[in-house]
Amino acid sequence: MLRGLPRQRRRLIEIIRNLAERIIEARANGSLGEAQGLAASLTKAKEKLVSLDRAQKRGLYNGPVNLGLPIITGG
């Protein structure tokens, strides 16, 4: 799974809200299997949000990282 970017936080919150609404709707319609699948997606989306917040708090999004230039050696 890819690491999210701070600018995607709002969209992730929107997805979480949407999943919660869809779970309520699925349960109301008696689609318990669908509700379970959506609940699994909701759990992962919440975990991703926590991970995003934790990474931002640790300063992992302070800008680009210089990886340097590759060194080509003769072989």
CNS distance restraints for C-alpha pairs under 8 A (distance, minus, plus):
assign (resid   3 and name CA) (resid  52 and name CA) 7.38 0.50 0.50
assign (resid   4 and name CA) (resid   8 and name CA) 6.62 0.50 0.50
assign (resid   4 and name CA) (resid   9 and name CA) 7.90 0.50 0.50
assign (resid   4 and name CA) (resid  48 and name CA) 7.66 0.50 0.50
assign (resid   4 and name CA) (resid  52 and name CA) 6.26 0.50 0.50
assign (resid   5 and name CA) (resid   9 and name CA) 7.18 0.50 0.50
assign (resid   5 and name CA) (resid  52 and name CA) 7.17 0.50 0.50
assign (resid   5 and name CA) (resid  61 and name CA) 7.82 0.50 0.50
assign (resid   6 and name CA) (resid  52 and name CA) 6.88 0.50 0.50
assign (resid   6 and name CA) (resid  53 and name CA) 7.95 0.50 0.50
assign (resid   6 and name CA) (resid  56 and name CA) 7.17 0.50 0.50
assign (resid   6 and name CA) (resid  61 and name CA) 7.67 0.50 0.50
assign (resid   8 and name CA) (resid  12 and name CA) 6.29 0.50 0.50
assign (resid   9 and name CA) (resid  13 and name CA) 6.30 0.50 0.50
assign (resid   9 and name CA) (resid  49 and name CA) 7.12 0.50 0.50
assign (resid   9 and name CA) (resid  52 and name CA) 7.75 0.50 0.50
assign (resid  10 and name CA) (resid  14 and name CA) 6.31 0.50 0.50
assign (resid  11 and name CA) (resid  15 and name CA) 6.23 0.50 0.50
assign (resid  12 and name CA) (resid  16 and name CA) 6.23 0.50 0.50
assign (resid  12 and name CA) (resid  45 and name CA) 7.13 0.50 0.50
assign (resid  12 and name CA) (resid  49 and name CA) 6.96 0.50 0.50
assign (resid  13 and name CA) (resid  17 and name CA) 6.27 0.50 0.50
assign (resid  13 and name CA) (resid  49 and name CA) 7.74 0.50 0.50
assign (resid  14 and name CA) (resid  18 and name CA) 6.16 0.50 0.50
assign (resid  15 and name CA) (resid  19 and name CA) 6.10 0.50 0.50
assign (resid  15 and name CA) (resid  45 and name CA) 7.74 0.50 0.50
assign (resid  16 and name CA) (resid  20 and name CA) 6.27 0.50 0.50
assign (resid  16 and name CA) (resid  42 and name CA) 6.06 0.50 0.50
assign (resid  16 and name CA) (resid  45 and name CA) 6.35 0.50 0.50
assign (resid  16 and name CA) (resid  46 and name CA) 6.96 0.50 0.50
assign (resid  17 and name CA) (resid  21 and name CA) 6.33 0.50 0.50
assign (resid  18 and name CA) (resid  22 and name CA) 6.16 0.50 0.50
assign (resid  19 and name CA) (resid  23 and name CA) 6.15 0.50 0.50
assign (resid  19 and name CA) (resid  38 and name CA) 6.34 0.50 0.50
assign (resid  19 and name CA) (resid  39 and name CA) 7.60 0.50 0.50
assign (resid  19 and name CA) (resid  41 and name CA) 7.64 0.50 0.50
assign (resid  19 and name CA) (resid  42 and name CA) 6.00 0.50 0.50
assign (resid  20 and name CA) (resid  24 and name CA) 6.47 0.50 0.50
assign (resid  20 and name CA) (resid  39 and name CA) 7.78 0.50 0.50
assign (resid  20 and name CA) (resid  42 and name CA) 7.08 0.50 0.50
assign (resid  21 and name CA) (resid  25 and name CA) 6.27 0.50 0.50
assign (resid  22 and name CA) (resid  26 and name CA) 5.99 0.50 0.50
assign (resid  22 and name CA) (resid  35 and name CA) 7.66 0.50 0.50
assign (resid  22 and name CA) (resid  38 and name CA) 7.44 0.50 0.50
assign (resid  23 and name CA) (resid  27 and name CA) 6.15 0.50 0.50
assign (resid  23 and name CA) (resid  34 and name CA) 7.77 0.50 0.50
assign (resid  23 and name CA) (resid  35 and name CA) 4.92 0.50 0.50
assign (resid  23 and name CA) (resid  36 and name CA) 7.93 0.50 0.50
assign (resid  23 and name CA) (resid  38 and name CA) 6.13 0.50 0.50
assign (resid  23 and name CA) (resid  39 and name CA) 6.78 0.50 0.50
assign (resid  24 and name CA) (resid  28 and name CA) 6.14 0.50 0.50
assign (resid  24 and name CA) (resid  35 and name CA) 7.71 0.50 0.50
assign (resid  25 and name CA) (resid  29 and name CA) 6.25 0.50 0.50
assign (resid  26 and name CA) (resid  30 and name CA) 6.20 0.50 0.50
assign (resid  26 and name CA) (resid  31 and name CA) 4.99 0.50 0.50
assign (resid  26 and name CA) (resid  32 and name CA) 6.69 0.50 0.50
assign (resid  26 and name CA) (resid  34 and name CA) 6.42 0.50 0.50
assign (resid  26 and name CA) (resid  35 and name CA) 5.40 0.50 0.50
assign (resid  27 and name CA) (resid  31 and name CA) 5.62 0.50 0.50
assign (resid  27 and name CA) (resid  32 and name CA) 5.80 0.50 0.50
assign (resid  27 and name CA) (resid  35 and name CA) 6.10 0.50 0.50
assign (resid  31 and name CA) (resid  35 and name CA) 6.24 0.50 0.50
assign (resid  32 and name CA) (resid  36 and name CA) 6.17 0.50 0.50
assign (resid  33 and name CA) (resid  37 and name CA) 6.38 0.50 0.50
assign (resid  34 and name CA) (resid  38 and name CA) 6.16 0.50 0.50
assign (resid  35 and name CA) (resid  39 and name CA) 6.00 0.50 0.50
assign (resid  36 and name CA) (resid  40 and name CA) 6.33 0.50 0.50
assign (resid  37 and name CA) (resid  41 and name CA) 6.47 0.50 0.50
assign (resid  38 and name CA) (resid  42 and name CA) 6.05 0.50 0.50
assign (resid  39 and name CA) (resid  43 and name CA) 6.17 0.50 0.50
assign (resid  40 and name CA) (resid  44 and name CA) 6.41 0.50 0.50
assign (resid  41 and name CA) (resid  45 and name CA) 6.12 0.50 0.50
assign (resid  42 and name CA) (resid  46 and name CA) 6.16 0.50 0.50
assign (resid  43 and name CA) (resid  47 and name CA) 6.23 0.50 0.50
assign (resid  44 and name CA) (resid  48 and name CA) 6.12 0.50 0.50
assign (resid  45 and name CA) (resid  49 and name CA) 6.29 0.50 0.50
assign (resid  46 and name CA) (resid  50 and name CA) 6.31 0.50 0.50
assign (resid  47 and name CA) (resid  51 and name CA) 6.11 0.50 0.50
assign (resid  48 and name CA) (resid  52 and name CA) 6.01 0.50 0.50
assign (resid  49 and name CA) (resid  53 and name CA) 6.19 0.50 0.50
assign (resid  50 and name CA) (resid  54 and name CA) 6.06 0.50 0.50
assign (resid  51 and name CA) (resid  55 and name CA) 6.08 0.50 0.50
assign (resid  52 and name CA) (resid  56 and name CA) 6.15 0.50 0.50
assign (resid  53 and name CA) (resid  57 and name CA) 6.09 0.50 0.50
assign (resid  54 and name CA) (resid  58 and name CA) 6.29 0.50 0.50
assign (resid  55 and name CA) (resid  59 and name CA) 6.39 0.50 0.50
assign (resid  55 and name CA) (resid  60 and name CA) 5.49 0.50 0.50
assign (resid  55 and name CA) (resid  61 and name CA) 7.41 0.50 0.50
assign (resid  56 and name CA) (resid  60 and name CA) 5.68 0.50 0.50
assign (resid  56 and name CA) (resid  61 and name CA) 5.87 0.50 0.50
